[in-house]
Amino acid sequence: MLETVSGLQVILAVTPVILLIVLLGFLKLPGEKSASITLVVTALIALFGFNLSLIDTSLSVVYGMVKAIFPILIIILMAIYSYNVQVESQKIEIIKQQFSAISTDKSIQVLLLTWGFGGLLEGMAGFGTAVAIPAAILISLGFKPMFSAVVSLIANSVPTAFGAVGIPVIVLAREVEMVEQITTISAHVVWQLAVLMFLVPFLIVTLADKSVKAIPKNIILSLLVGGVTLAVQYYAAVYIGAETPAILGSIASVITIILFGKITAKKEDKIEKQSFSLLSIFQAWSVYGLILLLVLLTSPLFPFATMMKSNLEIFQTNF
């Protein structure tokens, strides 16, 4: 039997969320202070508003901290570490040069970096890397800082649903006890984002090239990229799960954008190319390739994940 929820309980439940928004968005308090104040208020609401025991409240706080560390903070640290390795080894320069050498068309460069590469970073690492890294590369290519930040943020609105190897959808499925239906949930999420997969790329290329003459090209490019992204994300969601839609969808969009850029390139366009050895290129992309490989190997697409899950269940049953 469902318990009747009063209006006061609803107000108390949403208070921490509203408080955090006010502290961060309106009062401009630092993240750590906003989070700490919200945590204290949430604990007080749990104790006196919902009559939760002190032990249960304390355990809930500890549980939340553990969930934040594993895997969220671990992924953030590894994402920052991998990027710093790229910077220190100068391999990030190879990636920059490869992106800028694909086309002289600014809209194609921006879409490739924000929607394609940014989506890939969001799918693999998430938590700001998909905005910070593409924006930094755009600035190094000569784009204005404000423009670089804005288009990177806009592009990051869609792949966030499956960011950090699908954490948002996976956590949602666990919390509502629907882990077995993870592929169904993932597929529904993809359909919810379908319109944005066409609208966001069009907005990005329009901001990069606002001329009326570019509108037909922008529409065609947006339809192509959006259609490919939607198809690949849906396939990944249905047959693999929540871990790979953003990753595989972004890889497919990168290929589509590159092909479109090569096909539509004008003969008079002169692109300055730097030659890199195959070994250097492999080293530059090896970090992201390794992450993708590990994600795929541990996904339902391969028997390894199923085998480990079965062994874990046997272990839990015996002990």
Summary of the structure (lengths in Angstrom):
residues: 319
radius of gyration: 22.3
end to end distance: 34.2
largest distance: 73.2
contacts: 990
relative contact order: 0.10
helix: 80%
strand: 0%
